[in-house]
Amino acid sequence: MAEVATIPLPSAPKADTPKAGRARRHRRRGFGSVFKKGPSWFIRVRPGKRDVKRRAIVRRAGPTRGHAEAMLETLRRQADDQDALGLKPPPAPVTLTEFLRDHLEAFLGARHTPDTLRQEMVRLRMAAGFLGPKPMRDVTAADLGDYVTFLRSPRPRPGTRKSGAPLKPLRPASGTTVNRHLAALSVAFKHARDRRVADGDPVGGVARFPEPLPPVEYLPARAFLRLLLALAPADRPVAAFLYETGCRRGEAARLDWADINLPDAEVVVRTSKNLEGRHIPLTREALRLLTALCARRGPVRARVPTPVFPALRAVSPGTHWTGADLLSGAVPRAAEAAGLRVHVRCHDLRHACGSALRRSGATDPVIAQILGHRPPTRNVTWRYSNSIPAGDVLRGVRRMASLRAREAGRSDYLAAAVRACRAAPRVAVGPAESAKRLRGPTSGPTAARHARRQPSPDTAQLPAAE
């Protein structure tokens, strides 16, 4: 008897489950989405194959949802053409100005402090103005070489004086400054390469300038007293604080009274240049200085940010210069008026703290902890000395204070700065008042006002010349 072959009947189609329907709708929609952040609409796309890990790309579309949906539809059609024909459409050219506005500013803002971000944006905007409408894909190392030549040559300063005379031309940039411009451009092009806006980093084909690190000139306490007395009374507390603690100028400007622990004689720096905080023990003179500032401060409202040095945040009328910028020019002029043989900048007060710590016998980890330096990445021996025993930082600060007291010949070597704090009027500082306060006679926009300033009565007590 012949066997009858059984033919299996086709199974009935399975009903669409909600999950399967969502998956098909997702495939039909494509690979992107739109979202709103602030006043602008953005798109988020994940190009490439769906079975591999892909990196999302976010682009700014426009002020309305329609702009975002239109851009997303255009990218979806390009992806469909690429899958069907195997062709990749040419990307739209993007200039450095557009990339800086749409992507790079937010990228850098999440990685730098506000002061560092402002400096980086100034450098990148200057480079964007030089490159003009040239797309980032077409920028070569030769173009950046021309930009280096532009920075190294004197160039006219825009604007005129009140008398109508032209301003002095800008000085040629130093090799270190040019290297900072190239480093900012390298970050921009690498980020553009990750977003497929540029093909590579042309900065690698530009030679960098050597940056020698000369030894820091030591500023003894007796010489600093002469510089301190040559400063205006409003500038003395800030200069004395920088000299005693080794803080950066921007760190002192961001310092709030909530960061000052007078009972424990300690200052907390919450945000530094490298986005890391630290605790700085106070010397006896620094504690006296801050105590006098606290007594002058007056009552403040609770839970209101109150800066320790509000003059550093104030903006001079009619200019964009802050008090911190004006202090940078006041310190060299005071050093010249005091007759110091070395050129002293505002940042040299920080170097003076590090030099005094080294002369008092502090180790490298202790100095790095006080000044907020990052450990060297290639120094393996740092791993074994990075563990600082409890009390070493405080002992190092006390030895530094003893060294300076011996150099000055007196224990209260910051008496002039403390007197300046006590002589100032008692003013209650609030958030609105702190933005309006200026530093008295040092807040003028020109250096002529500083040159006409009469010497302080305290200059009669200047110590003998070094």
ABEGO torsion letter per residue (X at the ends): XBBBBBBBBBBBBBBBBAAAAAAAAAAAAEABBBBBBEABBBBBBBBEBAABBBBBBBBBAEABAAAAAAAAAAAAAAAAAAAAAGBBBBBBBBBAAAAAAAAAAAAAAAABBAAAAAAAAAAAAAAAAAAEABBAAABBAAAAAAAAAAAABBBBBBEBBAAGBBBBBBBBBBAAAAAAAAAAAAAAAAAAAAAGABABBAAAABBBBBBBBBBBBBBBAAAAAAAAAABBAAAAAAAAAAAAAGBBAAAAAABBAAABBAAAGBBBBABBAAGBBBBBBBBAAAAAAAAAAAAAAEBBBBGBBBBABAAAABBBBGBABBAAAAAAAAAAAAAAAAGBABBBBAAAAAAAAAAAAAAAGBBAAAAAAAAGBBBBAABAAAAAAABBBBGAAAAAAAAAAAAAAAAAGBABAAAAAAAAAAABBBBBBBAAAAAABBAEAAABABAAAAAABBBBAAAAABBBBX
